[in-house]
Amino acid sequence: MQPNDVVPAVMRHPKYQELLQKRSRISMTFFIITLILYAGFVLTLAFNPVLFGQPIAPGYTLSIGVASGVLMCVIAVVLIAVYVSISNRVFDPLIEAIVKDVS
């Protein structure tokens, strides 16, 4: 197959269309989850900054702001790990099948 024929062949491949649909749906899901979490964090900081300065419980020196900031970082790492896992299980086999069929 000529190099100029590869791109149209891949774009017509049914598994490529499946890959686009799955990747779009999963990416949008992760985007919405991330948007809700970060928007909630930022909006709480913007409209109720006193809350972030309070300790997490009476007698503790750790503030709600620091704890929620660390939690946001942990959630980001977890979301990345879940996305990579989904990518390895769902996207990679589809890409391999497309490459095998088009080559």
N, C-alpha and C positions, 0 to 999 in steps of 0.2 A: 504494500500500500504506500502510495506517495505521501510525503509529509503534509501536503496541502489537502489531502483527503481525510486526514485523521480527525480534525476538529468537527467537520460536519457529520462524520460517522459516529463520533462519540455523542454529539448532541441529539442524534436520532435514536440512539440506543435506548431501549425501554428501561434498563437498569439505571441509566443516567437520569432519566426523568424521575424514577423512584428515589434515587439519591437526592436530587434537588428537593423533592417534596419532604422527605424525612429530615434532611438537614435544615430546611427552612422551618419546619414545625418545631423541631427540638431547639434550634437557635432562638426562635421567638419565645418559646417557653422559658428558656434561661434568661433571656433579655427581660421579660416581664417580672420574673422572680427577683432579678438583680435590681431592676428599676424600683420595685416596691420597697425592697429592703433599704437601698441607699436613699431613696426619696424620703422614706420614713425617718431615717437617721438624720438627714440634713434638715428636714422640716421641723423635727423635734428640737434640734439644736438652734434653728432660727427663731422659732416661736415660743420655746420654753427652755431657754438656756439654764435657768435656775435648776431644773430637773437634773441636768447633766452634772451639776456641781454637788449634788447631794450624795451622801455615802450610800452604798448598796444596802446597808442595814445599820441600825444603831450600834455604835461601838467600833465600826470598821472605818478605816481610812481610805479604802478604795472607793472612788466615786462611780456613779452610774455612767458618766461619760467615758471614763477610761475602760470600764468593763464592757460597755456597748461597742466602743471602738475596737477593742481586742476581739470581741465576738464577731464584728463585721469582717475583720481580717480572717478569722477562722472560717467563717461562712464562705468567703471568697475562695479560699483554698479547697474547701469541700466541694463547692460548685465546679471548680476547675477539674478536680479529680473525677467527679461524676461525669462531666462532659467528655473527658479523655477516655473514660471507660466506655461510654456509649459510642464514641467515635471508633474505638478499637473493635467493638463488637458489631456495630451496625454499618458504619460508613466504609471501613477498610475492606470488608468482604465484597461490597458492591463495587468499589473502585477496582479491586483485583479482577472481578468478573468482567468489568467493562474493558480493562486493559487487555485481558486474555482474549475476549471476543473481537476487539477491534484490531489487535496486532496481527 
